Amino acid sequence: MCFILRVMNILIIGSGVIGLSTAFELALAGHRVRVVTRNYEEGTSWVAGGMLAPFSEGLKGSLLNFSMDSLRLYPDFIGRLEEVSRIKLFYSRSGILRLVLNESEYHEVKKNAEAYSSAGVNWEELGGEELSRREPLLSSEPIAGFLFRDEGNVDAEKLMDALLFACENLNVKIVIDDITEIVRSGERVEEVKGYRDTYRSDFYVFTTGAWSRSLLKVPVYPVKGQILKVKGLELDKVYYSSVSYIIPKENHMLIGATSEDAGFDSRTTLEGVSSLVNGALRIIPELSKAELLGVRVGFRPATPDEAPIFDAGENFAVLTGHYRNGILWAPASANVALELVEKGKRSEYFSLFSPNRLGTF
Ligand SMILES: Cc1cc2nc3c(=O)[nH]c(=O)nc-3n(C[C@H](O)[C@H](O)[C@H](O)COP(=O)(O)OP(=O)(O)OC[C@H]3O[C@@H](n4cnc5c(N)ncnc54)[C@H](O)[C@@H]3O)c2cc1C
């Protein structure tokens, strides 16, 4: 059988997890990929918690389906990435313990969990006594826990490193420039203009995260998140609650995260830090002895209904608005771009997450 690949020149704008995952998959498929980014350290992806947590987050409908597609793609995505980047990633599939702190939360999480059962999701309920027997580090505040075994946890910082290395190994060219204008004629992009240069390509993918609104007509706005990096306790799973989530990595933990309507204010604040510290100590008091390694800030690309925005024209795709779940959704997002470029197939997610659902903007 003879298979002829039509090699295309692809230009990706933005180098967060969505842009780099897309660049990686397209380059691996044999295309010539360039990434233009204003600053490859600016991306929110570098500070993310790295939880792969659609059930703890209580996602429903098409967001749940998209998340489950992405969870299924994750093991192979990590495998390919480790092979090409030659970096060993921290990727844990030991599940996430969703803790509940009061009755009304209990009923909501239980109702969601029961609905997930029909989608084949594996979970276990731990009542108060069972919870304290199995989780001696927990305070007495959680009244129950739901262990979602299919959820995971990846070190987002290492994932980003690996994506950069893999792209380098696949000859993806990364160009530093701030794109200021997209020149279109109808459904086609003719070129994109930056401060330094003008770029032309066969196909364009826009993955500009929380900054998308200044370039594209999309209702995406930043939701600031502060997150702590600490060291000191060895935990074997993620503890997710409404007051904090505690996420173990290989040699440290992350404690997240604030959710602030503060534009692109990148300052870390005492208020943010104290709410994260208090939230964490309410769940695991022994964390008081942990060493604080740092505080970081990121900007979640939010949309009015918290679903991403996918759009496509003749020779371009827009993948943005990944809000709280961009790390989780990276493999599935890259996959919709790959299918579009390789097979001309418009995934159903382009209509489900079309910007048209949000009316005129
Ligand atoms: C504190 C915090 C915790 C989080 N925890 C999790 C989690 O546990 N799990 C999870 O799945 N998600 C989590 N998220 C969400 C996740 O981080 C985001 O959804 C994801 O990083 C978005 O990726 P992105 O590639 O779209 O954007 P980004 O990573 O922000 O990348 C955008 C890129 O576009 C570039 N860019 C923008 N405009 C231009 C331009 N005009 N020209 C050139 N380049 C441009 C930027 O420089 C940047 O490189 C968290 C977010 C925060 C803030």
The ligand as a Gaussian input file, in Angstrom:
#p B3LYP/6-31G(d) Opt

LIG

0 1
 C       -2.971000      28.572000      38.871000
 C       -3.470000      27.727000      37.729000
 C       -3.649000      26.341000      37.914000
 C       -4.098000      25.561000      36.846000
 N       -4.236000      24.215000      37.055000
 C       -4.626000      23.413000      36.020000
 C       -4.727000      22.013000      36.210000
 O       -4.472000      21.509000      37.304000
 N       -5.104000      21.255000      35.143000
 C       -5.381000      21.780000      33.910000
 O       -5.724000      21.030000      32.992000
 N       -5.289000      23.127000      33.713000
 C       -4.945000      23.951000      34.739000
 N       -4.857000      25.306000      34.560000
 C       -5.293000      25.876000      33.277000
 C       -4.195000      25.784000      32.223000
 O       -3.001000      26.289000      32.757000
 C       -4.585000      26.601000      30.977000
 O       -5.867000      26.198000      30.517000
 C       -3.579000      26.341000      29.856000
 O       -2.267000      26.572000      30.327000
 C       -3.852000      27.231000      28.660000
 O       -2.881000      26.906000      27.691000
 P       -2.702000      27.772000      26.370000
 O       -1.670000      27.082000      25.545000
 O       -4.049000      28.007000      25.755000
 O       -2.219000      29.198000      26.875000
 P       -0.822000      29.687000      27.465000
 O       -0.072000      28.588000      28.137000
 O       -1.106000      30.897000      28.280000
 O        0.011000      30.092000      26.173000
 C       -0.357000      31.164000      25.350000
 C        0.848000      31.551000      24.534000
 O        0.468000      32.490000      23.524000
 C        1.479000      33.497000      23.445000
 N        0.853000      34.680000      22.858000
 C       -0.264000      35.341000      23.265000
 N       -0.560000      36.357000      22.452000
 C        0.393000      36.354000      21.483000
 C        0.650000      37.164000      20.342000
 N       -0.153000      38.181000      20.032000
 N        1.741000      36.892000      19.565000
 C        2.555000      35.856000      19.866000
 N        2.344000      35.043000      20.935000
 C        1.289000      35.289000      21.733000
 C        1.941000      33.684000      24.877000
 O        3.203000      34.296000      24.947000
 C        1.957000      32.204000      25.337000
 O        3.199000      31.628000      24.966000
 C       -4.398000      26.140000      35.591000
 C       -4.220000      27.519000      35.411000
 C       -3.741000      28.306000      36.464000
 C       -3.537000      29.761000      36.248000

